[in-house]
Amino acid sequence: MNNYRPIVSLILLITFLSCSKEETEVVEPAQSTLYDLVANSMNYSYLEAALRMTNLDEVLGGDDVYTLYAPDNNAFIGFLMRSGFNSLEEVPRETLKQILLNHVMIGQMEYRDFKSGYFQTAATSAVNGNAMSIYINQVNMRVTLNGESRIVQGNVRASNGIIHVVDRIIPLPSLVTFVLADPLLYNLAVALTRNDLTVDFTAVLSTQNGTSPAPFTVFAPNNLAFLDLLTELGVDRLSAIDEPTLNSTLNHHVVGEINTLSSDLSDNLLINTLEGEITANVTGGASLTDGNNRVSNIIVVDVQANNGVLHIIDKVILPF
């Protein structure tokens, strides 16, 4: 009898269970599937049950190659408590499935290959069924996902992919998720959350799809765009911009009731924001022109959230 596979699988499983939280490399040859490794671990019984409940055990037990961000039992218990559920059975099946798919990426991503930026998960947006985006932030080899979940153990190898253990459930992203997670949008986050604003922009942009005014299209100025704005307005900080001006400015970056992808843009396309028209053009690169003929270039496109889409621009749109 050939006992090689069970012995190697046992070694790999023990390594999966016992590695310290900062361990980032497992080098044993992989014989077990992603699902096998999860199913044979007591620390991942919630994940194993959730995969079976959503029939994703068959997906992660098959031949296609995936990267799995694996939450342990503590991560699931925390998620259930924060969400007001007493058990996995209380989570709506489709919601649970999308949450799990948000922990899966097609193909194999080695820990050493992580870099900051937007990628796609196997989850699909409630808006249009397109692949959901995920923001990965890698700083000094510490990797955070959507601003809330951190990889605490990397490179657990399976026969059909790789596992990275995470300390929290990765949230299904709203548009606010990306603004808060992406360091390059820090100044926008500061502007949206200024405590004197008469509109609670974070609450509005967290509106779930299917409830007006969602879905949204958001044109998000990066940090440099806000620094240029301060120079243009002759002020030294965001707090020096009066509330009516900031409110109107932010409204000019949001379009309600529509999820406009980059492929939907065309030359001389009028876009009705929450507070005025801007014009899109695509010749020579996608851009937006405000009422003062100031041009903002779209430098990152189609960041898909569960309640809309975000595009990053290099100049703040002004209402005057």
Secondary structure as UniProt FT lines:
FT   HELIX           4..18
FT   TURN            21..22
FT   HELIX           34..39
FT   HELIX           42..44
FT   HELIX           45..53
FT   TURN            54..55
FT   HELIX           56..60
FT   STRAND          66..71
FT   HELIX           73..83
FT   HELIX           88..90
FT   HELIX           93..101
FT   TURN            102..103
FT   STRAND          104..106
FT   HELIX           111..113
FT   STRAND          117..124
FT   TURN            126..128
FT   STRAND          131..139
FT   TURN            140..141
FT   STRAND          142..145
FT   TURN            146..148
FT   STRAND          149..158
FT   TURN            159..160
FT   STRAND          161..166
FT   HELIX           175..181
FT   HELIX           183..185
FT   HELIX           186..192
FT   TURN            195..196
FT   HELIX           201..204
FT   TURN            205..206
FT   TURN            209..210
FT   TURN            212..213
FT   STRAND          216..221
FT   HELIX           223..233
FT   HELIX           238..240
FT   HELIX           243..251
FT   TURN            252..253
FT   STRAND          254..256
FT   HELIX           262..264
FT   TURN            267..268
FT   STRAND          269..273
FT   TURN            274..275
FT   STRAND          276..281
FT   TURN            283..284
FT   STRAND          287..289
FT   TURN            291..292
FT   STRAND          295..304
FT   STRAND          308..313
//
